[in-house]
Each structure stands twice: as structure tokens, then as C-alpha cells.
Amino acid sequence: MLPYVDFFLWDIKHMNPEIPKKLIGVSNELILSNARCVSGRNIPLYIRVPVIPGYNDSEENIRATCEFARGLFSLVELQLLPGHNLGRSLYASLGRTCPIADIPLISDSVLQGIKRLVESYGLKCSIEA
């Protein structure tokens, strides 16, 4: 299938393999390995980071993500994805409790600071809506 793919959008939520394992039951090792494989085949790759306050917005995690991204030579851009409230109404309409309802939205000034940090690694970075 790879010869027919123009580019990949790759979500990385946290660099520490224990964090995803604890929260969703699976580490991120396969995700990171596959990103290296795709990059090794010179397929354009966009890394997307959903920025979740208190979960993956620490300087340590952002720096680790940048170090990883710098090793992907087909990387086009690292995209920061701020959280939003769009899914909350869906949960409400289904009579369910939104599992992330208590997580605050990240401020634009914090996102701009993360963007500057990413760019300090020589990476192209954007904030996506």
C-alpha cells in the first residue's frame, strides 16, 4: 500500500511509552517504530500532537517529541492540535458523560510558547484549528 500513499498524518500523544500504556493499555512503541519506517521510505510525514493540558504539554514531553521528530527525515511539519469542546455536545445528546469534560482548553499564549519551542529545534510548526 505504501507506494500509493502521498503522505501520512501521524498522531503522537506522548513520548513516554508508559503514559499511553497506563491510560489506554498500549504503549506507543509500535506507533513510533512505524513512523520511523514510513520516514525511512521517504514518504512525507506530518506529526500531529493533540495538546492536552496536564497530560502532554510539559516542556519535557515537547522536547522529547521534537528530538524524535528531528530524526524523521521525511518530516514536513509538526502540527499542534489544541483541544476543543466539539465532542461534548455529542456525549450529552447520547446521555453519556464526556470523559475529558474536566480538562481545560489550552490558552493561545501557551500554544504559541510550545510552537516557539518546537521551532527552536529547527522544525516547521503550525497550530491547527
N, C-alpha and C positions, 0 to 999 in steps of 0.2 A: 504494500500500500504506500510506502514512503515515496516512491517515485512520482506518485500522483498528488502529493500534498505540497501546496505552495508555501505554507508557513504553519507554525504551531503557536497557540496561546497556551501558556503553561502556568498554572496557579501554584504558588509556593506560599503556604500559610505560616510555616515556622521552620527554622533550620535545625533546631534541636530535635532529633528523632524521638526522644522520649515524650515530648509535649503532645504531638499528634497521637502517639500510641496511647497515652493516658486519656485523651479526650475522645478519640474515635475508634480506638482499638487497633490501629495500624500505624506503624512508623512511616516516615517519609523516605526511607532509603530507596525504595523502588522508583518513586517519583523522581528523585534526584538522579539516580542512575539512568533512567530513561531520558531525562533532559540532556545528560552528557552524551548519550548515544545519538540523539537527534542532532545535537550540535556537531558531533563528530562526522555526521553525514552532510554537513554544511547546509542544513535546511534552516531558513530564517526562523528565529525563535523570539517570542515576546514573553518575558516573565511578568506575570501579574501577581501583585501582592495585595490581597484584601487586608487593609489596615484596620485592626481591631484593638481599640484601647484596652490596655491591661493584659493583652494576650500576646501580640506580636509587634507592638510598636516600640519596644525598648531599643535603645541605641545598640546594645549588644547584638540583638537579633537582626537589626537592619544592617549592621556592619557584616555579620556572618552571611547574610543574603547577598550583599554586594561582593564579598570575596568569592562566593560560589559563582555568581553571575559573571564576574570578570574572567572566569575560566571557560566560559561558553563562547567560543569564537564566532559562532553564528548568531549571537545575541544582537537583536536590533534595538530593543528598548526594554527598560524595566518600567512597568506601569503600576502606579499606586491606585488602589481602588478603595475609596472611603466607604464606610458603611452607610446605609440609608434605612429609611423606615418603610420602604415599599411593601415588604412581605408581611408586615404586622397586620394590615387590614385583611389579608388573605387568611391568616390564622384566626382572626376574630370572626370572619364570616363562616369558618368551619367549626367554630365553637371550641377552638383549641388555644392553648397558651403558647405564645411565641417564646421559644427557648432563649432567645437573645434580647428580649424586650428590655432588660435592665442594663444592657451595655450602652453607654453613652456614645453619641456620634463624636467623631474626632474633629477638632477645630481646624479651620483652614490654615491658621498660623502654624500649628503643629505639623500638618501635612507639608507645608512649604519648607519647614525645617528638615523634615525627612527627605524631601526632594533635593535640597541642597546637600545633605549628607551623601545621598546616592550619587549625585553629580560630582562630588569631591573624589569619587573613585574612578572618574573618567567615563562614567556610564551615562547614556542618554536616558532621561527620566521624564515621565509625564504623569499628571494626575487626571484620572479618567472619572467621568461622572457616572 
